[in-house]
Amino acid sequence: MFARGGLAAALLVAAMPAMAQEAPKVDTGDAAWMLTSTALVLMMTVPGVALFYAGMVRKKNVLATMMQSFFITALVTVLWMVAGYSIAFGEGGEYFGDFSRVMLTGIAENWDKPFTLGTGDAAVAMTIPESVFLMFQMTFAIITAALITGAVADRMKFSALVLFVTLWSLLVYAPIAHWVWHPNGWLFALGALDFAGGTVVHINAGVAGLVAALVLGKRIGYGSENMSPFNLGLAVIGASLLWVGWFGFNAGSALSSGGGRAGMAMLVTQIAAGAATLSWVIIEWMTKGKPSVLGAISGAVAGLVAITPAAGFVLPGSGLIIGLVAGVAGFWGATALKHALGYDDSLDAFGVHGICGIVGALLVGFLAYGPLSATPAAPDGSGGSMEQFIKQCTAVGATLVFTAVATFIILKIVDVIVGLRVTEEEEREGLDVTLHGERIN
């Protein structure tokens, strides 16, 4: 036995050079988790956002609202394949990718092997195929564009929305994704933390929604007519799908099922959502006398938004703090702030996503726990500090300014080409009939 064992050891040593030269293989566990996460994130838009938003508009606009999310899913899918992925994750420079991956050029070269994002010292080695990574990122681009529609519900032309989303996804979303998530991006190099999209998704969509709401103006009858939600039951179902789907959004952003980071991201996501629901409902109960269903689902979304940039960087106690703060901040953004400034953010895209995205992006600067993000190259990881907080402020400020200016310019271009808003008669009759020739009976 001993001799055979020695021979086996010798053969193993002899084979080691050949084994070392073998191409790296996909980690099947990581790939399976990322395929699942991708499906969960897609579910957040269809049917999640579609139902969430549709349940909060008036009956005459329910189908048009659902159509926006459904069509955006199809539109951004094609845009991502044609150029969006290349702009966001092509090599490029600090601010913009390149066009080397237009039409997903090169995807067939190593379709069954893991890939490396970026080059040089900052390159990130993946354990999943590039097809899975780009599909996962596609779902983020889809939901970000869909979130904006909540700010302009009931009054934007469908043709204008299609043109706006096309330009905005390629010229605003993709570059910011490159800044934050590509190793060449300037915010990535700066060390700003955004685990799953506080800046890229929520602040980005929230600010774009606010600008769009201001440019389009208020809904006819806003402040004087009854604009109560048609069916809060639909909104509750949509919010529930968002809550479940968010585990793919946040835990999936670990890009791996191992190492414990995905598990921690999932845990803090649940804690933050629960804490924000409680804080929103309690403050609403105290100020308005009754805890509303709309308040509960809005609070959950507020917590989910705020924990997004922090999910892979914080421990449960910090997740609780972020959630509690987000519930109060979201309530303030959707009520006091909106009323004080007088803008009509129909479904509170800015009040919840913009405000709570800012809250999470800033708080992670103080609350980040270094070991969660530690690597062999950076054994201490990214811990909370005043220096990190300043980096977070830089990322938030850059996103706010760029998104606001670029969105305004795109809206003005769209207005010149097709016009932004339906007529008063069309708005009063409802977008279901006037834009799509259908209605809910």
JOTAJO-V438263 format. One record per run of one state. SS is the DSSP state (H for helix, E for strand, L for the rest). FROM is the first residue (numbers start at 1). LEN is the number of residues. If there is no record, write none. Layout:
BEGIN
[[SS FROM LEN] [SS FROM LEN]]
END
This chain:
BEGIN
[[L 1 1] [H 2 20] [L 22 6] [H 28 27] [L 55 4] [H 59 31] [L 90 12] [H 102 3] [L 105 9] [E 114 4] [L 118 2] [H 120 3] [L 123 1] [E 124 6] [H 130 22] [L 152 4] [E 156 1] [L 157 1] [H 158 24] [L 182 4] [H 186 5] [L 191 7] [H 198 19] [L 217 15] [H 232 23] [L 255 6] [H 261 28] [L 289 4] [H 293 16] [L 309 7] [H 316 26] [L 342 7] [H 349 19] [L 368 2] [H 370 4] [L 374 12] [H 386 32] [L 418 3] [E 421 1] [L 422 2] [H 424 6] [L 430 1] [H 431 6] [L 437 5]]
END
